[in-house]
């Protein structure tokens, strides 16, 4: 009888742990989906030059690190990320490599390439690299609080 009681308690404990794990997995999937939606909105803001949308996805105290430049804040990075030039066509390709969520914080590793074509001369330049973004839950969504971007010019065939 004692063994049956012990077995029953252990079984209840395991069922409780499994239920908690399942709840955690559902929350993790919801958070990952929310981060993917954040990313899609980020790409939309960048591609369409939507400064207000870009700023809504960035924490007020965010810090951005990019090669060859001093650290940038929310205002300067949002302006640079959404800048458009009527004489240049931009093609941006960015894909998520990894998402990790730790409570109210997450990181997002992406692979990026940007092709710029001058409409007048038809000359093209390519930049490529990776970005590591740290996100923080804010309200019902996520905002970027830190971002390190390693995108640099890529030498192409025919370049001197």
Secondary structure as GFF3:
##gff-version 3
##sequence-region A 1 160
A	DSSP	alpha_helix	2	48	.	.	.	ID=ss1
A	DSSP	alpha_helix	51	56	.	.	.	ID=ss2
A	DSSP	beta_strand	58	66	.	.	.	ID=ss3
A	DSSP	alpha_helix	74	81	.	.	.	ID=ss4
A	DSSP	beta_strand	88	102	.	.	.	ID=ss5
A	DSSP	beta_strand	105	118	.	.	.	ID=ss6
A	DSSP	beta_strand	124	138	.	.	.	ID=ss7
A	DSSP	beta_strand	141	149	.	.	.	ID=ss8
A	DSSP	beta_strand	152	153	.	.	.	ID=ss9
###
